[in-house]
Amino acid sequence: MVPTGKSGRSGSAKVSKAVAELPRQVREELSRRLRRNKGAFRSGDVQVVEGPLLRRAVGASALGNCMEWFDFGVYSYLAATLGKVFFPGASPGAQVISSFATFAAAFVVRPLGGLVFGPLGDRLGRQKVLATTMIMMAAGTFAIGLIPSYGSIGIAAPILLLIARMVQGFSTGGEYGGATTFVAEYSPDRRRGFLSSWLDFGTFVGYALGSALVTLLNLALTDDQMLAWGWRLPFLIAGPLGVIGLYMRLKLEESPAFQQQLDDHEKTLAQESAGGEFKTIVTRHWRPLLICMGLVLLYNVTNYMVTGFLPTYQTETLHRSSGTADVLVLLGMVWIVLLITFIGRYSDRVGRRPIYGFSAAAMIVLAVPAFQLIKTDGFWPPLSGVLILSTLLACFAAPSAATLPALFPTAVRYAAMGIGFNIAVAAFGGTTPLVTEALVNITGDDLMPAYYLMLAGVIGLVTVRFLPETAQVPLNGSQPMVGSREEQQELITTSKELYRVSAGRSGDGDSPASATT
């Protein structure tokens, strides 16, 4: 009950100000929930996330992304070397294309991994599936370091490389969707953008570590030593990393949203077969599925252009030294690492849509100038071009782990993420190095990568037009999440005033009101 008198008017004004300061999308979602509940929130309606548990969840999930992209960084920087090891009879251009084709093959099985691990994550739990994907990723990467060369076992060598890459791809199909789901379901609503951005922080730290290791090996070893045994070392490191990651993930508890779903109909959905869940996602959630795929295309075409294609583009197309090319892209990765959590935090304040929309428009305008700078002789102009693309990539990456899971309800979130994310990555992301390398070779136009990025920017801009704003909004099918008891009480107090407003009533905070529909 709000007190009467002077202090009561002061308290009421304070609550009204709190309601007025809520972002529009938050006010609308909370009002809907309050009308459905026929009253203000009580303590049991608002989930408080313990700080130590939240930090463990974010850290263990980010480590998985770090390990996944450590491998990608290694593979991208060793693409030319791996072409010589596993495809020695081909021309230099064909070697690079063959190496990228093996790289892209892993993405063909990613949707299959998503279809398998996604429904399992919605039924058995996020934590169990994420522990499994960690084991598979580590095993696949470690195995690459043990494969004999083509000179030792002939055609079996590239076949074994392909199998190892497909194991990696299959496991990765359940990794990113699960990790984003897990962290999003643990994060307080007000800080979901910031906390989820640590996942992609892990992504680019992993890539930077992998690429830095290859750069150091290239500087320390001769070309013959790299071909003979040096290329194996980065892949073999995956074994110990996998053990550490598995230990961390086994120590985690299930996400609060998975443990307690709000809606009874979602609990019913959770008992469906995998085939039934897939049908539900495609028929009932097709619109957010398409939005998810459009955003993933925008993010991952840019991502694989910078991380997977730029190192080889500079050495094979621009004939730049591998040392210079490696350092340029590595500096871009460091720049992303410095930016990404700040952009994630900023997305909590201004929203996800403005960041996506502005960055997609900037991609259309800046892609060609950035590649013109990259083509320029010297060091500083190419670095400027790389930093332009890296800044845009950071703007796409930072809000993604918070935006994509928020498109789907709890009961189908893991599976829907597995389907939408992995199909888009397989079709457009992982194929980016292969397609752009082939386009450059076919057309002779070394600006084809820029045109490809412009097309991705156009698709992204159209997608943002249909993207609902989810910053600070409770996840669909989950309780409102806060980071402390003080925030919990603040939300409960605010909900009383908001319920009066949404129900069209005024008066005391504890007076009954009829629900509206």
Salt bridges, closest charged atoms under 4 A:
GLU21 OE2 - LYS17 NZ 3.98
GLU28 OE2 - ARG24 NH1 3.10
GLU29 OE2 - ARG32 NH2 2.81
GLU29 OE2 - ARG33 NE 2.70
GLU68 OE2 - ARG110 NH1 3.96
ASP71 OD2 - ARG165 NH1 3.16
ASP122 OD1 - ARG126 NH1 2.89
GLU175 OE2 - ARG249 NH2 2.65
GLU185 OE2 - ARG126 NH2 2.66
GLU185 OE2 - ARG413 NH1 2.64
ASP189 OD1 - ARG192 NH2 2.40
ASP263 OD1 - ARG36 NH1 3.19
GLU277 OE1 - ARG123 NH1 2.25
ASP348 OD1 - ARG352 NH1 2.95
ASP446 OD1 - LYS375 NZ 2.94
GLU490 OE2 - ARG190 NH2 2.92
GLU497 OE1 - ARG500 NH2 1.94
ASP510 OD1 - LYS496 NZ 3.89
